[in-house]
Amino acid sequence: MKVMILGFVSVFAIAWGANMVLTQSSDFSSQGKYSGQSVRLD
Amino acid sequence: MRFLHWLVLAFFLCGPVAAQNADVDRSATGGAQTLEDILARQNGQKIDESFRSSLTGDPAGAKDVTEQLGTLGGASQSDIWRAIRYDSASKTASGNGDLGAVMIQSGGMPWYEFREGPLREYGGGLLLVTVSLLIIFFGIRGRIPIDGGPAGTTITRFKAIERFGHWVLAGSFILLGLTGLLTLFGRAILAPYFGKELNSTLLIASKWIHNNVAWAFMLALVMVFVMWVMHNIPNRTDWVWIKQGGGIFSKSHPPAKKFNFGQKIVFWGVIVLGASVSASGLSLLFPFEMPMFAKTFVWLNATGLPDMIGLGALPTTMSPQEEMQLAQAWHAIVAFVMMAMILAHIYIGTVGMEGAYDAMGSGEVDEEWARQHHSLWYDEVKEEHAKASGASQPAE
């Protein structure tokens, strides 16, 4: 039972850690990458 | 596995295909689509679009600059938009390469319709059918008891690290399953009854959980694979288990090592489907950076399988958006199959069998349960204990 709770808590701990790391990466945010571009017909 | 990817997607996404008459007379519309074309499309038939995709203007037909229409060149506005739609227009994007240059992506509609329709219906149906079958099975078979009752003494089945890996995988999978279902069904099921605001809040939370908990799932998947792969390699004992149908209906107890054949199916199902759902999930997590389907289709075409069953060559060039759509569709299909499988796993590990939950609960199982369900493993463990206790006896 203790291990089960530890496992469940770890899920969130890993998720929180992943969120911290990924939000530090500018590549993970699409806002900067895909806004403001233009397409010109040749 | 890749072939299965393709087969399922082709079935769902292509829809009914009818032979298209290449000799349709479109002179009345000047080469544009006719009422028959529109009706055929509405009937779900696949239309040969070449008559439109090739109708993108003719530079040779341009009027001279001195004439009234001289500045319009050889392509009308409709011709230009057709060229944009079929991605044959010459254009330059200020950023994002191929992705940025796609101005119209017609493939988005079949994907959207698939996601709103068959994916929900068949996926949701699969889960409901699975739950119904488990309820019926429980009604017929009841809870599988320990014959003769528990022994009262226990034996260690799973160490703490094994249970930890299992529960990280289980906890993450349940969260991913629930948030995935909310994402797919929220608009159709929650929003009409509880309002769009609540649905929106749940979706925002679901997205955060789904994107971040995915890493716990992948980590635990690797953990579980490393810990249990050696115990899940099929062997001759499995054949006995298969012949007796696992003793599910015969109420017999076929011999088994640490994992019986049914558990091996679950293990390999989780590993293979889990790896596939992780791959497509990563592709979705990092949009447009991990395209997989065109490469998979190249490989499939090289095997000759698609051609062999009369489906011709699979598309090997597709827009970045199409890659994402296929990744989402495949991600959801695999997830539904996994959920159905895990529902059965949860059933047998909890209400379906007396004494089974202890294996992952405390790690200690009743000796009689172990003797009945994993007799070969039980003998091995007892033999090891006997050797260990013999070795620890002081020499006389």
Boltz contact constraints between the chains, C-beta under 6 A:
constraints:
  - contact:
      token1: [A, 3]
      token2: [B, 160]
      max_distance: 6.0
  - contact:
      token1: [A, 3]
      token2: [B, 163]
      max_distance: 6.0
  - contact:
      token1: [A, 3]
      token2: [B, 164]
      max_distance: 6.0
  - contact:
      token1: [A, 4]
      token2: [B, 167]
      max_distance: 6.0
  - contact:
      token1: [A, 7]
      token2: [B, 164]
      max_distance: 6.0
  - contact:
      token1: [A, 7]
      token2: [B, 167]
      max_distance: 6.0
  - contact:
      token1: [A, 7]
      token2: [B, 168]
      max_distance: 6.0
  - contact:
      token1: [A, 7]
      token2: [B, 171]
      max_distance: 6.0
  - contact:
      token1: [A, 8]
      token2: [B, 171]
      max_distance: 6.0
  - contact:
      token1: [A, 10]
      token2: [B, 168]
      max_distance: 6.0
  - contact:
      token1: [A, 11]
      token2: [B, 168]
      max_distance: 6.0
  - contact:
      token1: [A, 11]
      token2: [B, 171]
      max_distance: 6.0
  - contact:
      token1: [A, 11]
      token2: [B, 172]
      max_distance: 6.0
  - contact:
      token1: [A, 11]
      token2: [B, 213]
      max_distance: 6.0
  - contact:
      token1: [A, 11]
      token2: [B, 216]
      max_distance: 6.0
  - contact:
      token1: [A, 14]
      token2: [B, 215]
      max_distance: 6.0
  - contact:
      token1: [A, 14]
      token2: [B, 216]
      max_distance: 6.0
  - contact:
      token1: [A, 15]
      token2: [B, 212]
      max_distance: 6.0
  - contact:
      token1: [A, 15]
      token2: [B, 213]
      max_distance: 6.0
  - contact:
      token1: [A, 15]
      token2: [B, 216]
      max_distance: 6.0
  - contact:
      token1: [A, 18]
      token2: [B, 212]
      max_distance: 6.0
  - contact:
      token1: [A, 18]
      token2: [B, 215]
      max_distance: 6.0
  - contact:
      token1: [A, 19]
      token2: [B, 212]
      max_distance: 6.0
  - contact:
      token1: [A, 37]
      token2: [B, 94]
      max_distance: 6.0
  - contact:
      token1: [A, 37]
      token2: [B, 95]
      max_distance: 6.0
  - contact:
      token1: [A, 37]
      token2: [B, 100]
      max_distance: 6.0
  - contact:
      token1: [A, 38]
      token2: [B, 94]
      max_distance: 6.0
  - contact:
      token1: [A, 39]
      token2: [B, 91]
      max_distance: 6.0
  - contact:
      token1: [A, 39]
      token2: [B, 93]
      max_distance: 6.0
  - contact:
      token1: [A, 39]
      token2: [B, 103]
      max_distance: 6.0
  - contact:
      token1: [A, 40]
      token2: [B, 92]
      max_distance: 6.0
  - contact:
      token1: [A, 41]
      token2: [B, 91]
      max_distance: 6.0
  - contact:
      token1: [A, 42]
      token2: [B, 90]
      max_distance: 6.0
